[in-house]
């Protein structure tokens, strides 16, 4: 079942340690088949060095395991909320990568200081509100997804393919699982550069709106002209 999607999701998960975004079993990647209403996601607690295709888990949009002998990622409910709310995305990545997680632990959004950021993220990368005790003690993983969706009430997830969960870490997404990982790699670099910028110039100002728009929309949207 969903063999091509499994291949893609496995490759996307294995890309995380190659890009130094995870250690041990931290993080997860999923992909969705919207026609079938199912997602393929990393199993819970299996280190990347040992993970194989047969370890991946297929669940439906209610979180019911359809195929697989392993437990799905503990963050599965978060992924499901995002797939249900952001209908154009096809893959999701969650890591505890060092630089992005520093910003998440500080509960700070990442300002757009330059064109490297603007090429892929349309403005400040948002951080959610801090989680309340009620959210944490009720259904934490689902509430994490709800907090992200709430933060995006005035944002376009197609133009802002990532978020910081407060005190937790980054989530990114894309048209498929590999693009979600790509955006996670970019987010990590942006987070590192932004912290360096503020270290050098604590009063640094964000990029101008016109330079932001130029760089983002030359790569994204109906009038994009970057690439072949």
C-alpha positions as CSV (number, residue, x, y, z in Angstrom):
1,X,0.0,0.0,0.0
2,X,1.3,3.5,-1.0
3,X,4.7,2.1,-1.9
4,X,5.9,5.1,-3.9
5,X,4.9,7.4,-1.0
6,X,6.7,5.1,1.4
7,X,9.8,5.3,-0.7
8,X,9.7,9.1,-0.7
9,X,8.9,9.4,3.0
10,X,11.8,7.0,3.9
11,X,14.2,9.0,1.8
12,X,13.0,12.2,3.3
13,X,13.5,10.9,6.9
14,X,17.0,9.6,6.1
15,X,17.9,13.0,4.7
16,X,17.5,14.6,8.1
17,X,20.7,13.0,9.7
18,X,22.6,13.6,6.5
19,X,21.8,17.3,6.9
20,X,22.6,17.3,10.6
21,X,19.1,18.2,11.5
22,X,18.5,15.3,13.9
23,X,20.4,13.0,16.3
24,X,19.3,9.6,17.6
25,X,15.5,9.3,16.9
26,X,14.6,13.0,17.2
27,X,12.2,14.3,14.6
28,X,10.0,12.9,11.9
29,X,8.8,13.3,8.4
30,X,5.4,12.3,6.9
31,X,3.8,12.4,3.4
32,X,0.1,12.4,2.5
33,X,-2.1,10.7,-0.1
34,X,-5.1,13.0,-0.1
35,X,-7.1,10.8,-2.6
36,X,-6.9,7.9,-0.2
37,X,-7.1,10.0,2.9
38,X,-3.9,8.5,4.4
39,X,-0.5,9.5,5.6
40,X,2.8,7.7,5.8
41,X,4.9,8.6,8.8
42,X,8.1,7.7,10.7
43,X,7.7,5.1,13.5
44,X,8.1,6.2,17.0
45,X,11.5,5.8,18.7
46,X,13.3,4.0,15.9
47,X,16.8,5.5,15.3
48,X,17.4,6.7,11.7
49,X,20.4,4.3,11.4
50,X,18.1,1.4,11.9
51,X,15.0,2.6,10.1
52,X,13.8,0.7,7.0
53,X,10.8,1.0,4.7
54,X,8.9,-1.7,6.6
55,X,9.1,0.4,9.8
56,X,7.0,3.2,8.3
57,X,3.4,3.4,9.4
58,X,0.2,4.2,7.4
59,X,-2.6,6.0,9.2
60,X,-5.9,7.5,8.1
61,X,-7.0,11.0,8.9
62,X,-8.5,9.9,12.2
63,X,-5.1,8.6,13.3
64,X,-6.1,4.9,12.9
65,X,-3.2,2.6,11.9
66,X,-4.0,1.1,8.6
67,X,-0.8,-0.6,7.9
68,X,2.4,-1.2,9.8
69,X,3.6,-3.2,12.9
70,X,5.3,-0.2,14.6
71,X,3.7,2.6,16.6
72,X,3.5,5.8,14.5
73,X,5.4,8.9,15.6
74,X,4.2,10.5,18.8
75,X,3.7,13.7,16.7
76,X,1.2,12.1,14.3
77,X,-1.8,14.1,15.6
78,X,0.1,17.3,15.0
79,X,0.8,16.2,11.4
80,X,-2.9,15.3,10.9
81,X,-4.1,18.7,12.1
82,X,-1.8,20.4,9.7
83,X,-2.8,18.3,6.8
84,X,-6.5,18.9,7.5
85,X,-6.0,22.6,7.8
86,X,-3.4,23.4,5.2
87,X,-4.9,21.7,2.2
88,X,-2.1,22.4,-0.3
89,X,0.7,20.7,1.6
90,X,1.9,17.2,0.8
91,X,4.6,16.6,3.4
92,X,5.6,17.7,6.9
93,X,8.9,17.7,8.7
94,X,9.6,18.1,12.4
95,X,13.0,18.4,13.9
96,X,14.8,19.6,17.0
97,X,17.6,21.2,14.9
98,X,19.9,23.3,17.0
99,X,19.6,26.8,15.6
100,X,15.8,26.8,14.9
101,X,15.2,25.2,18.3
102,X,17.2,28.0,20.0
103,X,14.6,30.4,18.6
104,X,11.7,28.2,19.6
105,X,13.0,27.9,23.2
106,X,13.3,31.6,23.3
107,X,9.7,31.8,22.1
108,X,10.8,34.3,19.4
109,X,9.8,34.6,15.8
110,X,12.7,34.9,13.3
111,X,12.9,38.3,11.6
112,X,13.6,38.4,7.9
113,X,17.0,40.2,7.9
114,X,18.1,39.3,4.3
115,X,17.4,37.9,0.9
116,X,18.5,34.3,1.9
117,X,15.5,34.3,4.2
118,X,13.3,36.1,1.7
119,X,13.9,33.5,-1.1
120,X,11.8,30.9,0.7
121,X,9.9,32.4,3.6
122,X,7.7,35.4,3.0
123,X,8.6,37.5,6.1
124,X,9.1,36.7,9.7
125,X,9.0,33.0,10.6
126,X,6.4,32.9,13.3
127,X,6.5,31.3,16.7
128,X,3.3,30.1,18.4
129,X,2.0,31.3,21.7
130,X,3.3,29.5,24.7
131,X,1.3,26.4,25.6
132,X,-1.0,26.6,28.5
133,X,-1.2,23.9,31.2
134,X,-4.6,23.0,29.8
135,X,-3.3,22.4,26.3
136,X,-0.4,20.4,27.6
137,X,-2.5,18.2,29.9
138,X,-5.4,17.6,27.5
139,X,-4.2,16.3,24.1
140,X,-0.8,17.8,23.7
141,X,0.1,16.7,20.2
142,X,-3.2,17.7,18.8
143,X,-3.1,21.0,20.6
144,X,0.3,21.6,19.1
145,X,-1.3,21.4,15.7
146,X,-4.1,23.6,16.8
147,X,-1.7,26.2,18.1
148,X,0.1,26.3,14.8
149,X,-3.2,26.7,12.9
150,X,-4.2,29.5,15.2
151,X,-0.9,31.3,14.6
152,X,-1.6,31.1,10.8
153,X,-5.0,32.8,11.0
154,X,-3.5,35.8,9.2
155,X,-0.7,34.0,7.3
156,X,-0.6,31.9,4.1
157,X,1.0,28.5,4.7
158,X,1.9,28.3,1.0
159,X,4.1,31.4,1.5
160,X,5.3,30.6,5.0
161,X,6.3,26.9,4.9
162,X,7.4,26.7,8.5
163,X,6.7,27.6,12.1
164,X,8.3,27.4,15.5
165,X,6.3,25.6,18.2
166,X,7.1,27.6,21.4
167,X,9.6,26.0,23.8
168,X,9.6,23.0,21.4
169,X,11.0,23.2,17.9
170,X,10.4,23.8,14.2
171,X,7.8,22.3,11.9
172,X,8.1,22.8,8.1
173,X,6.0,21.6,5.2
174,X,6.0,21.5,1.4
175,X,4.3,20.0,-1.7
176,X,5.8,16.7,-0.7
177,X,8.0,15.2,2.0
178,X,11.3,16.0,0.3
179,X,10.3,19.6,-0.1
180,X,9.3,19.7,3.6
181,X,12.9,18.6,4.4
182,X,14.3,21.1,2.1
183,X,12.4,23.8,3.9
184,X,13.7,22.5,7.2
185,X,17.3,22.7,6.0
186,X,16.7,26.3,4.8
187,X,15.0,27.2,8.1
188,X,17.9,26.0,10.1
189,X,20.4,28.1,8.1
190,X,18.1,31.1,8.4
191,X,17.9,30.7,12.1
192,X,21.7,30.5,12.4
193,X,22.2,33.6,10.3
194,X,19.6,35.6,12.1
195,X,21.1,34.9,15.5
196,X,24.5,35.8,14.1
197,X,23.1,39.1,12.7
198,X,21.6,40.0,16.1
199,X,24.9,39.1,17.8
200,X,26.8,41.5,15.5
201,X,24.1,44.2,15.5
202,X,21.5,43.8,18.3
203,X,19.4,46.6,16.8
204,X,19.4,45.1,13.3
205,X,16.3,46.0,11.2
206,X,14.4,43.5,9.0
207,X,14.7,43.6,5.3
208,X,12.6,46.2,3.4
209,X,9.2,45.1,2.2
210,X,10.0,45.8,-1.4
211,X,13.2,43.7,-1.3
212,X,11.3,40.9,0.5
213,X,8.6,40.9,-2.2
214,X,11.2,40.9,-5.0
215,X,13.1,38.0,-3.7
216,X,10.2,35.9,-2.7
217,X,8.0,36.3,-5.7
218,X,10.7,35.8,-8.3
219,X,10.8,32.2,-7.0
220,X,7.2,31.7,-5.9
221,X,3.7,32.5,-7.3
222,X,2.3,32.8,-10.8
223,X,4.9,35.3,-12.0
224,X,8.0,33.6,-10.7
225,X,10.9,33.6,-13.1
226,X,13.7,31.9,-11.1
227,X,15.0,28.6,-12.4
228,X,14.5,26.7,-15.6
